Amino acid sequence: MDERAVTGGAFGVADLTGLEKAAERMGAALVLGSVARSDGTPRHDPELLAAAYDRIFRTHGRIGAWR
């Protein structure tokens, strides 16, 4: 299975429709989630980010070698 997934934080997406269309043009599924730290700093929470990647890998399979 050669599925692709694009992941990102749900907060701050100015043009969700455009982002969905861009992912679709690449043959990817757009996966948005809450991955920001709860302290308000503009950083990822490592545990939330790891959980997001885990969900993607379980749903879409492992990522192949970088091309």
N, CA, C, O and CB atoms as a CASP TS submission, in Angstrom:
PFRMAT TS
TARGET T0000
AUTHOR 0000-0000-0000
METHOD Language model
MODEL 1
PARENT N/A
ATOM      1  N   MET     1       0.846  -1.167   0.000  1.00  0.00           N
ATOM      2  CA  MET     1       0.000   0.000   0.000  1.00  0.00           C
ATOM      3  C   MET     1       0.894   1.234   0.000  1.00  0.00           C
ATOM      4  O   MET     1       1.743   1.377   0.881  1.00  0.00           O
ATOM      5  CB  MET     1      -0.964  -0.004   1.216  1.00  0.00           C
ATOM      6  N   ASP     2       0.722   2.117  -0.961  1.00  0.00           N
ATOM      7  CA  ASP     2       1.548   3.311  -1.042  1.00  0.00           C
ATOM      8  C   ASP     2       0.682   4.538  -0.816  1.00  0.00           C
ATOM      9  O   ASP     2       0.492   5.348  -1.724  1.00  0.00           O
ATOM     10  CB  ASP     2       2.270   3.392  -2.403  1.00  0.00           C
ATOM     11  N   GLU     3       0.161   4.673   0.391  1.00  0.00           N
ATOM     12  CA  GLU     3      -0.626   5.851   0.729  1.00  0.00           C
ATOM     13  C   GLU     3       0.292   6.898   1.317  1.00  0.00           C
ATOM     14  O   GLU     3       1.346   6.584   1.870  1.00  0.00           O
ATOM     15  CB  GLU     3      -1.766   5.504   1.713  1.00  0.00           C
ATOM     16  N   ARG     4      -0.116   8.129   1.191  1.00  0.00           N
ATOM     17  CA  ARG     4       0.650   9.227   1.754  1.00  0.00           C
ATOM     18  C   ARG     4      -0.240   9.994   2.708  1.00  0.00           C
ATOM     19  O   ARG     4      -1.452  10.077   2.506  1.00  0.00           O
ATOM     20  CB  ARG     4       1.208  10.153   0.645  1.00  0.00           C
ATOM     21  N   ALA     5       0.348  10.546   3.731  1.00  0.00           N
ATOM     22  CA  ALA     5      -0.387  11.369   4.677  1.00  0.00           C
ATOM     23  C   ALA     5       0.401  12.644   4.931  1.00  0.00           C
ATOM     24  O   ALA     5       1.626  12.628   5.047  1.00  0.00           O
ATOM     25  CB  ALA     5      -0.649  10.603   6.002  1.00  0.00           C
ATOM     26  N   VAL     6      -0.324  13.736   5.013  1.00  0.00           N
ATOM     27  CA  VAL     6       0.252  15.027   5.364  1.00  0.00           C
ATOM     28  C   VAL     6      -0.305  15.362   6.732  1.00  0.00           C
ATOM     29  O   VAL     6      -1.522  15.358   6.919  1.00  0.00           O
ATOM     30  CB  VAL     6      -0.079  16.153   4.292  1.00  0.00           C
ATOM     31  N   THR     7       0.544  15.647   7.675  1.00  0.00           N
ATOM     32  CA  THR     7       0.075  15.953   9.018  1.00  0.00           C
ATOM     33  C   THR     7       0.401  17.390   9.377  1.00  0.00           C
ATOM     34  O   THR     7       1.346  17.981   8.854  1.00  0.00           O
ATOM     35  CB  THR     7       0.692  14.995  10.037  1.00  0.00           C
ATOM     36  N   GLY     8      -0.382  17.930  10.263  1.00  0.00           N
ATOM     37  CA  GLY     8      -0.139  19.292  10.718  1.00  0.00           C
ATOM     38  C   GLY     8      -1.004  19.615  11.906  1.00  0.00           C
ATOM     39  O   GLY     8      -1.950  18.894  12.223  1.00  0.00           O
ATOM     40  N   GLY     9      -0.670  20.700  12.557  1.00  0.00           N
ATOM     41  CA  GLY     9      -1.483  21.168  13.667  1.00  0.00           C
ATOM     42  C   GLY     9      -2.740  21.830  13.146  1.00  0.00           C
ATOM     43  O   GLY     9      -2.706  22.555  12.152  1.00  0.00           O
ATOM     44  N   ALA    10      -3.844  21.579  13.815  1.00  0.00           N
ATOM     45  CA  ALA    10      -5.126  22.113  13.364  1.00  0.00           C
ATOM     46  C   ALA    10      -5.241  23.620  13.588  1.00  0.00           C
ATOM     47  O   ALA    10      -5.993  24.295  12.886  1.00  0.00           O
ATOM     48  CB  ALA    10      -6.257  21.404  14.077  1.00  0.00           C
ATOM     49  N   PHE    11      -4.511  24.141  14.547  1.00  0.00           N
ATOM     50  CA  PHE    11      -4.593  25.557  14.868  1.00  0.00           C
ATOM     51  C   PHE    11      -3.836  26.387  13.840  1.00  0.00           C
ATOM     52  O   PHE    11      -2.698  26.065  13.495  1.00  0.00           O
ATOM     53  CB  PHE    11      -4.045  25.821  16.272  1.00  0.00           C
ATOM     54  N   GLY    12      -4.445  27.425  13.362  1.00  0.00           N
ATOM     55  CA  GLY    12      -3.741  28.345  12.495  1.00  0.00           C
ATOM     56  C   GLY    12      -3.785  28.041  11.017  1.00  0.00           C
ATOM     57  O   GLY    12      -3.052  28.664  10.249  1.00  0.00           O
ATOM     58  N   VAL    13      -4.610  27.114  10.587  1.00  0.00           N
ATOM     59  CA  VAL    13      -4.739  26.835   9.155  1.00  0.00           C
ATOM     60  C   VAL    13      -5.675  27.891   8.575  1.00  0.00           C
ATOM     61  O   VAL    13      -6.881  27.869   8.822  1.00  0.00           O
ATOM     62  CB  VAL    13      -5.281  25.368   8.886  1.00  0.00           C
ATOM     63  N   ALA    14      -5.109  28.815   7.800  1.00  0.00           N
ATOM     64  CA  ALA    14      -5.898  29.919   7.260  1.00  0.00           C
ATOM     65  C   ALA    14      -6.807  29.488   6.112  1.00  0.00           C
ATOM     66  O   ALA    14      -7.907  30.018   5.956  1.00  0.00           O
ATOM     67  CB  ALA    14      -4.982  31.021   6.790  1.00  0.00           C
ATOM     68  N   ASP    15      -6.351  28.531   5.313  1.00  0.00           N
ATOM     69  CA  ASP    15      -7.114  28.099   4.146  1.00  0.00           C
ATOM     70  C   ASP    15      -7.220  26.577   4.154  1.00  0.00           C
ATOM     71  O   ASP    15      -6.487  25.890   3.442  1.00  0.00           O
ATOM     72  CB  ASP    15      -6.453  28.601   2.828  1.00  0.00           C
ATOM     73  N   LEU    16      -8.130  26.065   4.958  1.00  0.00           N
ATOM     74  CA  LEU    16      -8.275  24.619   5.102  1.00  0.00           C
ATOM     75  C   LEU    16      -8.644  23.961   3.781  1.00  0.00           C
ATOM     76  O   LEU    16      -8.110  22.902   3.451  1.00  0.00           O
ATOM     77  CB  LEU    16      -9.326  24.297   6.154  1.00  0.00           C
ATOM     78  N   THR    17      -9.537  24.562   3.030  1.00  0.00           N
ATOM     79  CA  THR    17      -9.933  23.993   1.741  1.00  0.00           C
ATOM     80  C   THR    17      -8.738  23.917   0.798  1.00  0.00           C
ATOM     81  O   THR    17      -8.542  22.905   0.125  1.00  0.00           O
ATOM     82  CB  THR    17     -11.060  24.825   1.105  1.00  0.00           C
ATOM     83  N   GLY    18      -7.942  24.976   0.745  1.00  0.00           N
ATOM     84  CA  GLY    18      -6.759  24.976  -0.108  1.00  0.00           C
ATOM     85  C   GLY    18      -5.750  23.921   0.315  1.00  0.00           C
ATOM     86  O   GLY    18      -5.126  23.273  -0.526  1.00  0.00           O
ATOM     87  N   LEU    19      -5.594  23.752   1.627  1.00  0.00           N
ATOM     88  CA  LEU    19      -4.670  22.742   2.132  1.00  0.00           C
ATOM     89  C   LEU    19      -5.155  21.342   1.789  1.00  0.00           C
ATOM     90  O   LEU    19      -4.362  20.485   1.400  1.00  0.00           O
ATOM     91  CB  LEU    19      -4.497  22.882   3.644  1.00  0.00           C
ATOM     92  N   GLU    20      -6.446  21.110   1.931  1.00  0.00           N
ATOM     93  CA  GLU    20      -7.019  19.806   1.571  1.00  0.00           C
ATOM     94  C   GLU    20      -6.827  19.517   0.087  1.00  0.00           C
ATOM     95  O   GLU    20      -6.484  18.399  -0.295  1.00  0.00           O
ATOM     96  CB  GLU    20      -8.514  19.757   1.927  1.00  0.00           C
ATOM     97  N   LYS    21      -7.049  20.523  -0.741  1.00  0.00           N
ATOM     98  CA  LYS    21      -6.887  20.340  -2.184  1.00  0.00           C
ATOM     99  C   LYS    21      -5.425  20.075  -2.552  1.00  0.00           C
ATOM    100  O   LYS    21      -5.138  19.249  -3.419  1.00  0.00           O
ATOM    101  CB  LYS    21      -7.401  21.573  -2.935  1.00  0.00           C
ATOM    102  N   ALA    22      -4.507  20.779  -1.892  1.00  0.00           N
ATOM    103  CA  ALA    22      -3.079  20.557  -2.162  1.00  0.00           C
ATOM    104  C   ALA    22      -2.675  19.130  -1.788  1.00  0.00           C
ATOM    105  O   ALA    22      -1.954  18.473  -2.539  1.00  0.00           O
ATOM    106  CB  ALA    22      -2.212  21.578  -1.382  1.00  0.00           C
ATOM    107  N   ALA    23      -3.133  18.655  -0.646  1.00  0.00           N
ATOM    108  CA  ALA    23      -2.831  17.281  -0.233  1.00  0.00           C
ATOM    109  C   ALA    23      -3.423  16.294  -1.232  1.00  0.00           C
ATOM    110  O   ALA    23      -2.781  15.310  -1.599  1.00  0.00           O
ATOM    111  CB  ALA    23      -3.377  17.002   1.189  1.00  0.00           C
ATOM    112  N   GLU    24      -4.640  16.560  -1.667  1.00  0.00           N
ATOM    113  CA  GLU    24      -5.307  15.677  -2.633  1.00  0.00           C
ATOM    114  C   GLU    24      -4.540  15.626  -3.949  1.00  0.00           C
ATOM    115  O   GLU    24      -4.408  14.559  -4.549  1.00  0.00           O
ATOM    116  CB  GLU    24      -6.749  16.146  -2.884  1.00  0.00           C
ATOM    117  N   ARG    25      -4.032  16.772  -4.404  1.00  0.00           N
ATOM    118  CA  ARG    25      -3.248  16.803  -5.650  1.00  0.00           C
ATOM    119  C   ARG    25      -1.986  15.949  -5.543  1.00  0.00           C
ATOM    120  O   ARG    25      -1.506  15.412  -6.541  1.00  0.00           O
ATOM    121  CB  ARG    25      -2.867  18.247  -6.003  1.00  0.00           C
ATOM    122  N   MET    26      -1.456  15.830  -4.330  1.00  0.00           N
ATOM    123  CA  MET    26      -0.267  15.004  -4.119  1.00  0.00           C
ATOM    124  C   MET    26      -0.629  13.545  -3.878  1.00  0.00           C
ATOM    125  O   MET    26       0.252  12.699  -3.723  1.00  0.00           O
ATOM    126  CB  MET    26       0.540  15.534  -2.943  1.00  0.00           C
ATOM    127  N   GLY    27      -1.927  13.250  -3.847  1.00  0.00           N
ATOM    128  CA  GLY    27      -2.359  11.892  -3.579  1.00  0.00           C
ATOM    129  C   GLY    27      -2.260  11.535  -2.104  1.00  0.00           C
ATOM    130  O   GLY    27      -2.078  10.371  -1.747  1.00  0.00           O
ATOM    131  N   ALA    28      -2.382  12.550  -1.249  1.00  0.00           N
ATOM    132  CA  ALA    28      -2.207  12.340   0.190  1.00  0.00           C
ATOM    133  C   ALA    28      -3.509  12.574   0.938  1.00  0.00           C
ATOM    134  O   ALA    28      -4.424  13.235   0.446  1.00  0.00           O
ATOM    135  CB  ALA    28      -1.115  13.262   0.739  1.00  0.00           C
ATOM    136  N   ALA    29      -3.566  12.022   2.126  1.00  0.00           N
ATOM    137  CA  ALA    29      -4.664  12.287   3.044  1.00  0.00           C
ATOM    138  C   ALA    29      -4.193  13.356   4.018  1.00  0.00           C
ATOM    139  O   ALA    29      -3.088  13.256   4.551  1.00  0.00           O
ATOM    140  CB  ALA    29      -5.120  10.985   3.795  1.00  0.00           C
ATOM    141  N   LEU    30      -5.002  14.368   4.259  1.00  0.00           N
ATOM    142  CA  LEU    30      -4.670  15.410   5.212  1.00  0.00           C
ATOM    143  C   LEU    30      -5.112  14.964   6.596  1.00  0.00           C
ATOM    144  O   LEU    30      -6.276  14.618   6.801  1.00  0.00           O
ATOM    145  CB  LEU    30      -5.329  16.756   4.823  1.00  0.00           C
ATOM    146  N   VAL    31      -4.191  14.973   7.537  1.00  0.00           N
ATOM    147  CA  VAL    31      -4.488  14.579   8.911  1.00  0.00           C
ATOM    148  C   VAL    31      -4.120  15.748   9.811  1.00  0.00           C
ATOM    149  O   VAL    31      -2.942  16.072   9.962  1.00  0.00           O
ATOM    150  CB  VAL    31      -3.713  13.271   9.323  1.00  0.00           C
ATOM    151  N   LEU    32      -5.115  16.378  10.406  1.00  0.00           N
ATOM    152  CA  LEU    32      -4.862  17.490  11.313  1.00  0.00           C
ATOM    153  C   LEU    32      -5.140  17.046  12.738  1.00  0.00           C
ATOM    154  O   LEU    32      -6.026  16.227  12.983  1.00  0.00           O
ATOM    155  CB  LEU    32      -5.727  18.720  10.943  1.00  0.00           C
ATOM    156  N   GLY    33      -4.395  17.577  13.649  1.00  0.00           N
ATOM    157  CA  GLY    33      -4.606  17.237  15.043  1.00  0.00           C
ATOM    158  C   GLY    33      -4.034  18.300  15.947  1.00  0.00           C
ATOM    159  O   GLY    33      -3.314  19.195  15.504  1.00  0.00           O
ATOM    160  N   SER    34      -4.356  18.192  17.193  1.00  0.00           N
ATOM    161  CA  SER    34      -3.860  19.116  18.191  1.00  0.00           C
ATOM    162  C   SER    34      -2.516  18.595  18.692  1.00  0.00           C
ATOM    163  O   SER    34      -2.466  17.604  19.421  1.00  0.00           O
ATOM    164  CB  SER    34      -4.877  19.285  19.361  1.00  0.00           C
ATOM    165  N   VAL    35      -1.439  19.251  18.309  1.00  0.00           N
ATOM    166  CA  VAL    35      -0.101  18.794  18.678  1.00  0.00           C
ATOM    167  C   VAL    35       0.708  19.881  19.384  1.00  0.00           C
ATOM    168  O   VAL    35       1.900  19.703  19.634  1.00  0.00           O
ATOM    169  CB  VAL    35       0.645  18.321  17.443  1.00  0.00           C
ATOM    170  N   ALA    36       0.071  20.998  19.703  1.00  0.00           N
ATOM    171  CA  ALA    36       0.773  22.117  20.337  1.00  0.00           C
ATOM    172  C   ALA    36       0.934  21.897  21.835  1.00  0.00           C
ATOM    173  O   ALA    36       0.122  21.225  22.471  1.00  0.00           O
ATOM    174  CB  ALA    36       0.028  23.424  20.082  1.00  0.00           C
ATOM    175  N   ARG    37       1.990  22.472  22.382  1.00  0.00           N
ATOM    176  CA  ARG    37       2.192  22.450  23.826  1.00  0.00           C
ATOM    177  C   ARG    37       1.073  23.249  24.492  1.00  0.00           C
ATOM    178  O   ARG    37       0.564  24.209  23.912  1.00  0.00           O
ATOM    179  CB  ARG    37       3.593  23.025  24.206  1.00  0.00           C
ATOM    180  N   SER    38       0.701  22.865  25.675  1.00  0.00           N
ATOM    181  CA  SER    38      -0.394  23.532  26.382  1.00  0.00           C
ATOM    182  C   SER    38       0.044  24.812  27.091  1.00  0.00           C
ATOM    183  O   SER    38      -0.791  25.522  27.652  1.00  0.00           O
ATOM    184  CB  SER    38      -1.002  22.586  27.388  1.00  0.00           C
ATOM    185  N   ASP    39       1.344  25.115  27.071  1.00  0.00           N
ATOM    186  CA  ASP    39       1.828  26.306  27.778  1.00  0.00           C
ATOM    187  C   ASP    39       1.766  27.573  26.925  1.00  0.00           C
ATOM    188  O   ASP    39       2.195  28.639  27.366  1.00  0.00           O
ATOM    189  CB  ASP    39       3.248  26.082  28.241  1.00  0.00           C
ATOM    190  N   GLY    40       1.237  27.459  25.711  1.00  0.00           N
ATOM    191  CA  GLY    40       1.070  28.628  24.859  1.00  0.00           C
ATOM    192  C   GLY    40       2.276  28.977  24.013  1.00  0.00           C
ATOM    193  O   GLY    40       2.204  29.885  23.186  1.00  0.00           O
ATOM    194  N   THR    41       3.380  28.279  24.202  1.00  0.00           N
ATOM    195  CA  THR    41       4.551  28.549  23.377  1.00  0.00           C
ATOM    196  C   THR    41       4.348  27.906  22.004  1.00  0.00           C
ATOM    197  O   THR    41       3.659  26.892  21.893  1.00  0.00           O
ATOM    198  CB  THR    41       5.851  28.017  24.057  1.00  0.00           C
ATOM    199  N   PRO    42       4.938  28.483  20.968  1.00  0.00           N
ATOM    200  CA  PRO    42       4.755  27.951  19.615  1.00  0.00           C
ATOM    201  C   PRO    42       5.649  26.737  19.348  1.00  0.00           C
ATOM    202  O   PRO    42       6.527  26.770  18.486  1.00  0.00           O
ATOM    203  CB  PRO    42       5.042  29.038  18.584  1.00  0.00           C
ATOM    204  N   ARG    43       5.406  25.676  20.104  1.00  0.00           N
ATOM    205  CA  ARG    43       6.194  24.449  19.961  1.00  0.00           C
ATOM    206  C   ARG    43       5.270  23.245  19.990  1.00  0.00           C
ATOM    207  O   ARG    43       4.157  23.316  20.511  1.00  0.00           O
ATOM    208  CB  ARG    43       7.263  24.340  21.078  1.00  0.00           C
ATOM    209  N   HIS    44       5.737  22.143  19.428  1.00  0.00           N
ATOM    210  CA  HIS    44       4.990  20.895  19.489  1.00  0.00           C
ATOM    211  C   HIS    44       5.153  20.254  20.859  1.00  0.00           C
ATOM    212  O   HIS    44       6.200  20.372  21.496  1.00  0.00           O
ATOM    213  CB  HIS    44       5.453  19.930  18.385  1.00  0.00           C
ATOM    214  N   ASP    45       4.109  19.579  21.299  1.00  0.00           N
ATOM    215  CA  ASP    45       4.202  18.731  22.479  1.00  0.00           C
ATOM    216  C   ASP    45       4.707  17.382  21.985  1.00  0.00           C
ATOM    217  O   ASP    45       4.045  16.759  21.155  1.00  0.00           O
ATOM    218  CB  ASP    45       2.811  18.604  23.239  1.00  0.00           C
ATOM    219  N   PRO    46       5.847  16.910  22.459  1.00  0.00           N
ATOM    220  CA  PRO    46       6.421  15.672  21.931  1.00  0.00           C
ATOM    221  C   PRO    46       5.482  14.469  22.020  1.00  0.00           C
ATOM    222  O   PRO    46       5.429  13.657  21.097  1.00  0.00           O
ATOM    223  CB  PRO    46       7.690  15.361  22.662  1.00  0.00           C
ATOM    224  N   GLU    47       4.753  14.351  23.107  1.00  0.00           N
ATOM    225  CA  GLU    47       3.845  13.206  23.260  1.00  0.00           C
ATOM    226  C   GLU    47       2.658  13.297  22.310  1.00  0.00           C
ATOM    227  O   GLU    47       2.253  12.293  21.724  1.00  0.00           O
ATOM    228  CB  GLU    47       3.346  13.114  24.701  1.00  0.00           C
ATOM    229  N   LEU    48       2.096  14.500  22.154  1.00  0.00           N
ATOM    230  CA  LEU    48       0.971  14.660  21.224  1.00  0.00           C
ATOM    231  C   LEU    48       1.417  14.429  19.781  1.00  0.00           C
ATOM    232  O   LEU    48       0.695  13.817  18.993  1.00  0.00           O
ATOM    233  CB  LEU    48       0.351  16.062  21.365  1.00  0.00           C
ATOM    234  N   LEU    49       2.602  14.918  19.444  1.00  0.00           N
ATOM    235  CA  LEU    49       3.121  14.726  18.091  1.00  0.00           C
ATOM    236  C   LEU    49       3.393  13.247  17.828  1.00  0.00           C
ATOM    237  O   LEU    49       3.069  12.739  16.755  1.00  0.00           O
ATOM    238  CB  LEU    49       4.404  15.551  17.882  1.00  0.00           C
ATOM    239  N   ALA    50       3.983  12.558  18.795  1.00  0.00           N
ATOM    240  CA  ALA    50       4.238  11.121  18.642  1.00  0.00           C
ATOM    241  C   ALA    50       2.936  10.351  18.482  1.00  0.00           C
ATOM    242  O   ALA    50       2.860   9.423  17.677  1.00  0.00           O
ATOM    243  CB  ALA    50       5.021  10.581  19.845  1.00  0.00           C
ATOM    244  N   ALA    51       1.915  10.725  19.237  1.00  0.00           N
ATOM    245  CA  ALA    51       0.619  10.057  19.128  1.00  0.00           C
ATOM    246  C   ALA    51      -0.006  10.301  17.756  1.00  0.00           C
ATOM    247  O   ALA    51      -0.632   9.406  17.188  1.00  0.00           O
ATOM    248  CB  ALA    51      -0.330  10.543  20.236  1.00  0.00           C
ATOM    249  N   ALA    52       0.164  11.511  17.226  1.00  0.00           N
ATOM    250  CA  ALA    52      -0.365  11.819  15.897  1.00  0.00           C
ATOM    251  C   ALA    52       0.311  10.963  14.837  1.00  0.00           C
ATOM    252  O   ALA    52      -0.357  10.409  13.964  1.00  0.00           O
ATOM    253  CB  ALA    52      -0.176  13.307  15.573  1.00  0.00           C
ATOM    254  N   TYR    53       1.642  10.851  14.909  1.00  0.00           N
ATOM    255  CA  TYR    53       2.354  10.000  13.957  1.00  0.00           C
ATOM    256  C   TYR    53       1.962   8.533  14.120  1.00  0.00           C
ATOM    257  O   TYR    53       1.849   7.808  13.132  1.00  0.00           O
ATOM    258  CB  TYR    53       3.864  10.160  14.132  1.00  0.00           C
ATOM    259  N   ASP    54       1.759   8.102  15.343  1.00  0.00           N
ATOM    260  CA  ASP    54       1.342   6.723  15.586  1.00  0.00           C
ATOM    261  C   ASP    54       0.006   6.432  14.902  1.00  0.00           C
ATOM    262  O   ASP    54      -0.166   5.387  14.274  1.00  0.00           O
ATOM    263  CB  ASP    54       1.236   6.453  17.096  1.00  0.00           C
ATOM    264  N   ARG    55      -0.942   7.375  15.034  1.00  0.00           N
ATOM    265  CA  ARG    55      -2.253   7.197  14.379  1.00  0.00           C
ATOM    266  C   ARG    55      -2.093   7.121  12.864  1.00  0.00           C
ATOM    267  O   ARG    55      -2.741   6.309  12.204  1.00  0.00           O
ATOM    268  CB  ARG    55      -3.212   8.356  14.752  1.00  0.00           C
ATOM    269  N   ILE    56      -1.222   7.976  12.315  1.00  0.00           N
ATOM    270  CA  ILE    56      -1.016   7.974  10.864  1.00  0.00           C
ATOM    271  C   ILE    56      -0.407   6.647  10.418  1.00  0.00           C
ATOM    272  O   ILE    56      -0.866   6.049   9.445  1.00  0.00           O
ATOM    273  CB  ILE    56      -0.108   9.152  10.439  1.00  0.00           C
ATOM    274  N   PHE    57       0.624   6.185  11.125  1.00  0.00           N
ATOM    275  CA  PHE    57       1.271   4.927  10.743  1.00  0.00           C
ATOM    276  C   PHE    57       0.296   3.760  10.840  1.00  0.00           C
ATOM    277  O   PHE    57       0.319   2.862   9.998  1.00  0.00           O
ATOM    278  CB  PHE    57       2.498   4.662  11.629  1.00  0.00           C
ATOM    279  N   ARG    58      -0.552   3.766  11.849  1.00  0.00           N
ATOM    280  CA  ARG    58      -1.518   2.677  12.013  1.00  0.00           C
ATOM    281  C   ARG    58      -2.602   2.722  10.930  1.00  0.00           C
ATOM    282  O   ARG    58      -3.097   1.681  10.497  1.00  0.00           O
ATOM    283  CB  ARG    58      -2.164   2.747  13.405  1.00  0.00           C
ATOM    284  N   THR    59      -2.961   3.921  10.500  1.00  0.00           N
ATOM    285  CA  THR    59      -4.023   4.081   9.504  1.00  0.00           C
ATOM    286  C   THR    59      -3.506   3.953   8.075  1.00  0.00           C
ATOM    287  O   THR    59      -4.143   3.319   7.234  1.00  0.00           O
ATOM    288  CB  THR    59      -4.699   5.424   9.679  1.00  0.00           C
ATOM    289  N   HIS    60      -2.359   4.551   7.805  1.00  0.00           N
ATOM    290  CA  HIS    60      -1.858   4.656   6.431  1.00  0.00           C
ATOM    291  C   HIS    60      -0.625   3.806   6.152  1.00  0.00           C
ATOM    292  O   HIS    60      -0.142   3.778   5.020  1.00  0.00           O
ATOM    293  CB  HIS    60      -1.542   6.080   6.125  1.00  0.00           C
ATOM    294  N   GLY    61      -0.123   3.132   7.137  1.00  0.00           N
ATOM    295  CA  GLY    61       1.062   2.307   6.942  1.00  0.00           C
ATOM    296  C   GLY    61       2.338   3.076   7.184  1.00  0.00           C
ATOM    297  O   GLY    61       2.326   4.292   7.379  1.00  0.00           O
ATOM    298  N   ARG    62       3.426   2.357   7.170  1.00  0.00           N
ATOM    299  CA  ARG    62       4.730   2.964   7.425  1.00  0.00           C
ATOM    300  C   ARG    62       5.177   3.808   6.228  1.00  0.00           C
ATOM    301  O   ARG    62       4.741   3.597   5.096  1.00  0.00           O
ATOM    302  CB  ARG    62       5.778   1.877   7.735  1.00  0.00           C
ATOM    303  N   ILE    63       6.033   4.737   6.507  1.00  0.00           N
ATOM    304  CA  ILE    63       6.583   5.598   5.467  1.00  0.00           C
ATOM    305  C   ILE    63       7.755   4.889   4.808  1.00  0.00           C
ATOM    306  O   ILE    63       8.619   4.349   5.498  1.00  0.00           O
ATOM    307  CB  ILE    63       7.022   6.971   6.048  1.00  0.00           C
ATOM    308  N   GLY    64       7.794   4.884   3.484  1.00  0.00           N
ATOM    309  CA  GLY    64       8.896   4.271   2.762  1.00  0.00           C
ATOM    310  C   GLY    64      10.151   5.109   2.834  1.00  0.00           C
ATOM    311  O   GLY    64      10.165   6.165   3.467  1.00  0.00           O
ATOM    312  N   ALA    65      11.180   4.655   2.204  1.00  0.00           N
ATOM    313  CA  ALA    65      12.442   5.388   2.178  1.00  0.00           C
ATOM    314  C   ALA    65      12.252   6.759   1.541  1.00  0.00           C
ATOM    315  O   ALA    65      11.466   6.920   0.608  1.00  0.00           O
ATOM    316  CB  ALA    65      13.514   4.592   1.419  1.00  0.00           C
ATOM    317  N   TRP    66      12.976   7.733   2.054  1.00  0.00           N
ATOM    318  CA  TRP    66      12.907   9.096   1.501  1.00  0.00           C
ATOM    319  C   TRP    66      13.376   9.082   0.063  1.00  0.00           C
ATOM    320  O   TRP    66      14.414   8.507  -0.263  1.00  0.00           O
ATOM    321  CB  TRP    66      13.760  10.087   2.337  1.00  0.00           C
ATOM    322  N   ARG    67      12.603   9.719  -0.787  1.00  0.00           N
ATOM    323  CA  ARG    67      12.952   9.744  -2.213  1.00  0.00           C
ATOM    324  C   ARG    67      13.381  11.117  -2.619  1.00  0.00           C
ATOM    325  O   ARG    67      13.715  11.341  -3.782  1.00  0.00           O
ATOM    326  CB  ARG    67      11.784   9.290  -3.076  1.00  0.00           C
TER
END
